[in-house]
C-alpha cells in the first residue's frame, strides 16, 4: 500500500495536500482562539448587567428554549448576533445540547462551539477544536473573521472525496493555503510562520523526494551514532585519564598550599637580612667596602666585646674573612690592613674570637 502511494505521483500529491491542510490547521489555531477570546471579552462587557449565573445548564437539560433561564437566553441572543447564519439557525431547530450554556460566561471555548459547522452537531461525538475542518467552520460562521476562506473549505472537500491530485492542483492548493497564512494578522504568529515554511517545501518538492531525503538524513545519523559507539571505549579511557590528571593536579596544589601555609605560620620562606636590598643591587660580593667598613666601625666601638658575622650559606662570610687575611701582605690597601691589625689587636686584648 505504501509503495503504491509512493510510486503514484497523483496519490503522492493527494497525501501532500492532506498533510498541508493539517499544517494549515496548526498555523491558524492560535489565531482563531485569540479572535474567539476577544469576542468572549466583548460579550462579557455587553452583558455586564447580568449578575446571576446559570446553575442548571439549560442547553443540556432544557431542550425547549422557553424553559431556559434569563442568563442563558441573553447569552444565546448575544452570541447569535455574531453568527453569520443566525437567521437560518433561528428558523431551524438548532441542537444546543452539544454545548453547556452555563459555561458561556466563563469559557471562550464553549462559546466557540456555537460557530461549529453543521456537520459537527450530527456527528457521533463532538470533534476536536483543533481539527482543521472545525477551525475553518468557525472562521466561516463567526463575524469576527472577515476573510473569505470558502476556497479553503473547497480544498478540504475535494481531497476528502477525491484520492488523486495532479501536480498543478497540488501547487495551486498549497498556494491558496499559503495566501491565507501570509495575511498580515495571521503571519504574526510563530505557528503560522512554521506552517508557511513547511507548506512551501511541500509545494515545491515531490513527496517522494522529501521522504528519500529524510531517510538519507536518518541513515546518516544512524551511521554517525554507530561510529560514536565504536569510539566509546576510547572516549571513556580518555575521560578516565583526564580525571586522574585532574586528581593529581589537585593533590599537588593541596600539598603546595599546605607547605605555604605552614611556612607562613613559622615565619615564611623569605630571608630576614639587614642587607637584602643592598645585596640585590650589588651582585659582585668581593670587595664590598661597606662590609669591611661595617666591621671596622664595630671594632673601633669601645663597647664592642667581640664581633659575630651571621649570614646564611652562600652570602660570603668565608670570602670576607679570606679577603681580610690575605690582604695582610698588601699594605697598599689600608682598609684591609687596618681591619687585619685591629682584628689581631682585638683578639689579643679582649680575647674574643672572630666567627
Beta strands, then each sheet from edge to edge (+ up, - down):
end
